[in-house]
Amino acid sequence: MRQDKPLEQRIQEKAAEIGFAACGVARADAAPAAGVRLRQWLAEGAHGSMIWMEERAHHRESPAALWSEVRSVIALGMSYAPAVDPLALAGEGEIGRISVYAQGADYHDLIKRKLKELARWLVGAAPGADVKVFVDTAPVMEKPLSEAAGLGWQGKHTNLVSRSHGSWLFLGAIYTTLDLAPDRAQHSTCGSCDACQTACPTNAFPAPYRLDARRCISYLTIEHKGPIPLEFRENLGNRIYGCDDCLAVCPWNKFAAAAQANLAFAPRAELTAPALADLLALDDAGFREVFAGSPIKRIGRDRMVRNCLVAAGNSGSAALVPPVRALLGDPDETIREAAEWALARLQSPSPSGERIDLAARRLP
């Protein structure tokens, strides 16, 4: 790499060489409105039970609140554009649907390694520079910062949308003490399109660019503990971990080529269309074995089985009655309740063919 090139250009080239599909630079103070929006969102309680959002809100408000010496933010994205339609299994009642991002290896591990590789190179290229690397487990507002760095814009579904990669980017950031020339920020070009808003099965968007996590299927199946609220269960369909609906319908995805995606994120065969009956039979050891190296492992066996029971109850499949019935005596109370709900749905059709909701009834 030629040393006479501007450092910013060399960073771009090195990031691409390492495997990042998108790279841009923003000033550390480039997204001042992000903290205000965060505080409003938290005040509305739209974060649900994600208490860590409250506890470290002061760090999330701005990069300088997390690290006072930061001057520039290098925003980076890796594509995980799927090769197949994420909505293709919507009508397959006996199959569980797992969000595209979670069908392969845990992205946190890979992206952090790549961020560290780029950070080490940067320190060598600019002696005296200090750096810190972050993925989304840290209190960093990576989407507003990525927008400020020109990677894309936050769409009406609140996720980042890229002209080149659609809605399929994993994001990471490198904070540095270097004063780098910022890239031009991007602004929303969603226009009048409301595809992501109308696609949401649970009406989780009270308005464009606003998300109520308490109604979001990703939140309900991943972050939410305890029973899934009755009002949302039918709308979960066969989704057992996350939801891609608002992402998948974005028109900008037509520019996102699966070939551009990092091969490390290639889906594992057993997670692309898992049979609900197999997942319902998992004990703790079996769960850990199936989901080793997957981001799914963090929700644990009980929450996954709870999700699968809701999907089973929505399936209308008599074949799932035995594995559901086997969980009526599970040690976990939430699983027992979900099993009773699912069994009532599967065994008690009304004359119109709809399932009678007996979920309020408890086991003796």
Rosetta blueprint (number, residue, H / E / L):
1 M L
2 R L
3 Q L
4 D L
5 K L
6 P L
7 L H
8 E H
9 Q H
10 R H
11 I H
12 Q H
13 E H
14 K H
15 A H
16 A H
17 E H
18 I H
19 G L
20 F L
21 A L
22 A E
23 C E
24 G E
25 V E
26 A E
27 R E
28 A L
29 D L
30 A L
31 A L
32 P L
33 A H
34 A H
35 G H
36 V H
37 R H
38 L H
39 R H
40 Q H
41 W H
42 L H
43 A H
44 E L
45 G L
46 A L
47 H L
48 G L
49 S L
50 M L
51 I H
52 W H
53 M H
54 E H
55 E H
56 R L
57 A H
58 H H
59 H H
60 R H
61 E L
62 S L
63 P H
64 A H
65 A H
66 L H
67 W L
68 S L
69 E L
70 V L
71 R L
72 S E
73 V E
74 I E
75 A E
76 L E
77 G E
78 M E
79 S E
80 Y L
81 A L
82 P L
83 A L
84 V L
85 D L
86 P L
87 L L
88 A L
89 L L
90 A L
91 G L
92 E L
93 G L
94 E L
95 I E
96 G L
97 R E
98 I E
99 S L
100 V H
101 Y H
102 A H
103 Q L
104 G L
105 A L
106 D L
107 Y H
108 H H
109 D H
110 L H
111 I H
112 K H
113 R H
114 K H
115 L H
116 K H
117 E H
118 L H
119 A H
120 R H
121 W H
122 L H
123 V H
124 G H
125 A H
126 A L
127 P L
128 G L
129 A L
130 D L
131 V E
132 K E
133 V E
134 F E
135 V L
136 D L
137 T L
138 A L
139 P L
140 V L
141 M L
142 E H
143 K H
144 P H
145 L H
146 S H
147 E H
148 A H
149 A L
150 G L
151 L L
152 G L
153 W E
154 Q E
155 G L
156 K L
157 H L
158 T L
159 N L
160 L E
161 V E
162 S E
163 R L
164 S L
165 H L
166 G E
167 S L
168 W L
169 L E
170 F E
171 L E
172 G E
173 A E
174 I E
175 Y E
176 T E
177 T L
178 L L
179 D L
180 L L
181 A L
182 P L
183 D L
184 R L
185 A L
186 Q L
187 H L
188 S L
189 T L
190 C L
191 G L
192 S L
193 C L
194 D L
195 A H
196 C H
197 Q H
198 T H
199 A H
200 C L
201 P L
202 T L
203 N L
204 A L
205 F L
206 P L
207 A E
208 P L
209 Y L
210 R E
211 L L
212 D L
213 A H
214 R H
215 R H
216 C L
217 I H
218 S H
219 Y H
220 L H
221 T H
222 I H
223 E H
224 H L
225 K L
226 G L
227 P L
228 I L
229 P L
230 L H
231 E H
232 F H
233 R H
234 E H
235 N H
236 L H
237 G L
238 N L
239 R E
240 I E
241 Y E
242 G L
243 C L
244 D L
245 D H
246 C H
247 L H
248 A H
249 V L
250 C L
251 P H
252 W H
253 N H
254 K H
255 F H
256 A L
257 A L
258 A H
259 A H
260 Q H
261 A L
262 N L
263 L H
264 A H
265 F H
266 A L
267 P L
268 R L
269 A H
270 E H
271 L H
272 T H
273 A L
274 P L
275 A E
276 L H
277 A H
278 D H
279 L H
280 L H
281 A L
282 L L
283 D L
284 D H
285 A H
286 G H
287 F H
288 R H
289 E H
290 V H
291 F L
292 A L
293 G L
294 S L
295 P H
296 I H
297 K H
298 R H
299 I H
300 G H
301 R H
302 D H
303 R H
304 M H
305 V H
306 R H
307 N H
308 C H
309 L H
310 V H
311 A H
312 A H
313 G H
314 N H
315 S H
316 G L
317 S L
318 A H
319 A H
320 L H
321 V H
322 P H
323 P H
324 V H
325 R H
326 A L
327 L L
328 L L
329 G L
330 D L
331 P L
332 D L
333 E H
334 T H
335 I H
336 R H
337 E H
338 A H
339 A H
340 E H
341 W H
342 A H
343 L H
344 A H
345 R H
346 L H
347 Q H
348 S L
349 P E
350 S L
351 P L
352 S L
353 G L
354 E L
355 R E
356 I L
357 D L
358 L L
359 A L
360 A L
361 R L
362 R L
363 L L
364 P L
